[in-house]
Each structure stands twice: as structure tokens, then as C-alpha cells.
Amino acid sequence: PYFALVIGMIAISTSAILIRLSNSDPLVIGSYRQSFATLLFVPFLFKDRGRELLSIPRSKIMEMAVTGILLGGHFGFFISSVKATSIAASVLLGTCHILYVAIIGWVILGERLNQRAIYGTIVALFGIVVLFWGDLVEDPGNFRGNILAFISGILAGLYYLGGRRLRKEISLPMYALVVYFFSALTMWSVVIVQDLEYQSLPVAEIQLFIL
């Protein structure tokens, strides 16, 4: 798991920077990103000729679809916030989902955090504040962008809560494939309805999406 953790840290740490480098609409960025992420898991279908996917009950597919919609909403709001406010404010508010998950789990699901979880959450939040405090003082961002980032964090929290239970029953590749597919579908639907430019894009933009 440590290798995966390192890769995840690098990906999350560079995400907002790559978003800022792109000139495309936030929802177009998110749509392409999630489409490429979905394709990464398609090869796993050939491992058992899609038997696992076909064996998943329809009710679970629907739950994963809802989880995917939440994830699509998270990326839509988060990427929009990166474009609308400072990176520091956007990432700080967007990554506070660890706190949102704890609160939602406690209030709605009746879950109690053990002492280690409480200490871990406090340390994580303290680290986030220390990491971005200097940048936040210099550029606290704007209200609209900060609200978008806050909403993205809430949606991320709901996504993690939903996925935590589903992942106990479904393998990671099939879970990711279905959830990412519906998250991409959610954002592409908005892109098409709003008639956003997504076709005649420079090669450099596509490269950023892949990264």
C-alpha cells in the first residue's frame, strides 16, 4: 500500500497545478480526466471476460452510479474552484473532506471515532493549515471560488462514505470502472447541455488531461 500512497500523494499534489495550466473549461477538464481514468480500468474486464461486472446486482450498480454522480459533482466543483480562487484556498477547503466524513459519519450514521482516528484527523487538518497558511494570508481567494471548493469537499466526503461500504463487496478495478464511468458521464452531460467547447482542443490540452 505504501507505493500506492506515494503515487496518490504525487497525483493529488500536482492536480491543481495541472488544472491551472489548462485553458479549457473546468467541466471539460474534468470530463476528459475521468474518461481517461475510466479507460485505465477497462483492461480488467478481459481478465475474467466481464464475469465479475455481470455478477454485480443491479442495486449495487445503481449505488455505484449514485457514487459516481457524487464524484463527478466533486470534480466539477473542485476544478471550477481552482480556476476561480487561489490554489491554496481551493485545495485546503477541498481536502477537508476527512473532517466532513467524520462529522457526517457521526451525525448520520452514528459512527464513533476512536482516539487514534481523532488524533489522526487533527494532525491531518493541522498539516493542511500549516502547508497553506502562508499562501492563504497572501491570497485568501474569493468568496465564490471558496464556496465552490467547500461544496467539492462535501461531495468528496459523501463519495468516500458511499464507496467505503461498496468496496467491501466489490473489487477495486470493477468499482473504479463503474464509478469513474458514471462520474465522466455526469460531467459530459453538463458539457453537452451547456454546449462547451471540447472538440477542437490543442494537443497540449489533451496531454494535460492525461497527466
C-alpha positions in Angstrom: 0.0 0.0 0.0 2.9 2.4 0.5 3.7 2.5 -3.2 0.1 3.4 -3.9 0.2 6.0 -1.2 3.2 7.7 -2.7 1.7 7.7 -6.2 -1.6 9.1 -4.7 0.2 11.9 -2.8 2.1 12.9 -6.0 -1.1 12.9 -8.1 -3.1 14.9 -5.6 -0.2 17.4 -5.0 0.1 18.2 -8.7 -3.6 18.1 -9.7 -4.4 21.7 -9.0 -1.3 22.9 -10.7 -2.1 21.0 -13.9 -5.6 22.3 -13.8 -4.3 25.9 -13.7 -2.1 25.2 -16.7 -5.1 24.2 -18.8 -7.1 26.9 -20.7 -10.2 24.6 -21.1 -13.4 24.9 -19.2 -13.3 23.2 -15.8 -16.1 20.8 -16.7 -14.3 19.8 -20.0 -11.1 19.2 -18.0 -13.0 17.0 -15.6 -14.8 15.1 -18.3 -11.6 14.2 -20.1 -9.8 13.4 -16.9 -12.4 10.9 -15.7 -12.8 9.4 -19.2 -9.0 8.6 -19.3 -9.2 7.3 -15.7 -12.1 5.0 -16.7 -10.1 3.6 -19.6 -7.3 2.7 -17.3 -9.6 0.0 -15.7 -11.2 -1.3 -18.9 -8.4 -4.0 -19.4 -9.5 -5.6 -16.1 -12.7 -6.6 -17.9 -10.8 -9.0 -20.0 -9.3 -10.7 -17.0 -12.4 -12.7 -16.4 -14.3 -11.7 -19.6 -16.5 -9.4 -17.6 -18.0 -12.1 -15.3 -17.5 -10.1 -12.1 -19.2 -7.0 -13.6 -22.1 -9.0 -14.8 -22.4 -10.7 -11.4 -22.8 -7.4 -9.6 -26.5 -7.0 -8.5 -28.4 -4.2 -10.3 -29.0 -2.5 -6.9 -25.2 -2.3 -6.3 -24.7 -0.9 -9.8 -27.3 1.8 -9.0 -25.4 2.6 -5.8 -22.2 2.9 -7.7 -23.9 5.1 -10.2 -25.0 7.5 -7.5 -21.5 7.4 -6.0 -20.1 8.2 -9.5 -22.5 11.2 -9.8 -21.2 12.5 -6.5 -17.6 12.1 -7.7 -18.5 13.9 -10.9 -20.0 16.7 -8.9 -16.9 16.8 -6.7 -14.6 17.2 -9.6 -16.8 19.7 -11.3 -16.9 22.0 -8.3 -13.2 21.4 -7.3 -11.8 22.1 -10.8 -14.1 25.2 -11.1 -12.8 26.4 -7.7 -9.2 26.0 -8.8 -10.0 28.3 -11.7 -11.9 30.8 -9.5 -9.8 31.2 -6.4 -6.3 30.7 -5.1 -4.9 27.1 -5.3 -4.2 27.3 -1.5 -7.8 28.1 -0.6 -9.2 25.6 -3.2 -7.0 22.6 -2.0 -7.4 23.5 1.7 -11.3 23.5 1.5 -11.5 20.7 -1.0 -9.3 18.3 1.0 -11.1 18.9 4.3 -13.3 16.0 3.4 -11.6 14.0 6.1 -13.4 16.3 8.6 -16.6 16.2 6.7 -16.6 12.3 6.6 -16.0 12.2 10.3 -18.9 14.6 11.1 -21.3 13.0 8.6 -20.4 9.5 9.8 -21.0 10.6 13.4 -24.3 12.6 12.9 -26.0 10.5 10.2 -24.5 7.0 10.6 -24.0 7.1 14.3 -20.3 6.1 14.0 -17.9 7.0 16.8 -14.3 7.9 16.1 -11.7 6.1 18.3 -8.9 8.1 19.9 -6.4 7.3 17.2 -8.8 8.5 14.5 -9.5 11.7 16.3 -5.7 12.4 16.7 -5.1 11.5 13.1 -7.8 13.8 11.9 -6.5 16.7 14.0 -2.9 16.2 12.8 -4.0 16.0 9.2 -6.0 19.2 9.4 -3.2 20.9 11.2 -0.8 19.8 8.5 -3.1 21.2 5.8 -3.3 24.6 7.5 0.4 24.8 8.1 1.1 23.8 4.4 -1.1 26.6 3.0 -1.2 29.2 5.8 1.4 31.5 4.2 -0.3 31.3 0.8 -3.7 31.9 2.3 -2.5 35.1 4.1 -1.0 36.4 0.9 -4.0 35.4 -1.3 -7.2 34.2 0.6 -9.1 33.8 -2.7 -12.6 35.0 -3.3 -15.9 34.0 -1.8 -17.4 32.4 -4.9 -14.3 30.2 -5.5 -14.0 29.3 -1.8 -17.7 28.2 -1.7 -17.2 26.0 -4.8 -14.2 24.4 -3.1 -16.2 23.9 0.1 -19.0 22.2 -1.8 -16.5 20.0 -3.6 -15.2 18.8 -0.2 -18.7 17.9 1.0 -19.3 15.9 -2.2 -15.9 14.2 -1.8 -16.9 13.2 1.8 -20.2 11.7 0.6 -18.3 9.9 -2.2 -15.9 8.4 0.3 -18.7 7.3 2.7 -20.6 5.6 -0.1 -17.5 4.0 -1.5 -16.3 2.7 1.8 -19.2 0.2 2.1 -19.3 -0.8 -1.6 -15.6 -1.5 -1.7 -16.0 -4.2 0.9 -18.1 -6.2 -1.6 -16.7 -5.2 -5.0 -13.1 -5.4 -6.2 -11.2 -2.1 -6.8 -11.0 -2.4 -10.6 -14.7 -3.0 -11.1 -15.7 -0.4 -8.5 -13.4 2.2 -10.1 -14.5 1.3 -13.7 -18.2 1.8 -12.9 -17.9 4.8 -10.6 -15.5 6.6 -12.9 -17.7 5.9 -15.9 -20.7 7.5 -14.2 -18.7 10.4 -13.0 -17.4 11.0 -16.5 -21.0 10.6 -17.9 -22.3 13.1 -15.4 -19.8 15.8 -16.4 -20.0 15.1 -20.2 -23.8 15.5 -19.8 -23.3 19.0 -18.4 -20.6 19.8 -21.1 -23.0 18.9 -23.9 -26.1 20.6 -22.4 -24.1 23.8 -21.9 -22.5 23.5 -25.3 -19.0 23.9 -24.1 -16.0 23.6 -26.4 -14.5 20.1 -26.1 -13.6 19.0 -29.7 -11.1 21.4 -31.3 -8.6 21.4 -28.5 -4.8 21.7 -28.9 -2.7 18.6 -28.3 -1.2 20.3 -25.3 -4.5 20.4 -23.6 -5.1 16.7 -24.1 -1.7 16.0 -22.7 -2.5 18.0 -19.6 -5.8 16.0 -19.2 -3.8 12.7 -19.4 -1.3 13.9 -16.8 
